[in-house]
Amino acid sequence: MPIIKSAKKAARQAVKRTAKNQQIKSDIKTTLKAFKANPTAENMSKAQSEYDKAVKKGLLKKNTASRRKAALAKFAKATKATA
């Protein structure tokens, strides 16, 4: 356990940030699973939106999200989903 006041605060902040990051990751996984089960344009849009939110919050880098969104588009094209 931290003893110094600033270390205690940092520990509290880390817990909150971890919870927030886990929720964002969970949202991404949920929408991705929904898209793969039913590859429609609407589901693809939701999945891409979740990636954009993760970039905005600083959880993913821009190019990582871009690469994953491109993979979604490739998957949609392969399954003949309308984009």
Stockholm file with secondary structure:
# STOCKHOLM 1.0

chainA/1-83         MPIIKSAKKAARQAVKRTAKNQQIKSDIKTTLKAFKANPTAENMSKAQSEYDKAVKKGLLKKNTASRRKAALAKFAKATKATA
#=GR chainA/1-83 SS CCCSHHHHHHHHHHHHHHHHHHHHHHHHHHHHHHHHHSCCHHHHHHHHHHHHHHHHHTSSCHHHHHHHHHHHHHHHHHTTCCC
#=GC SS_cons        CCCSHHHHHHHHHHHHHHHHHHHHHHHHHHHHHHHHHSCCHHHHHHHHHHHHHHHHHTSSCHHHHHHHHHHHHHHHHHTTCCC
//
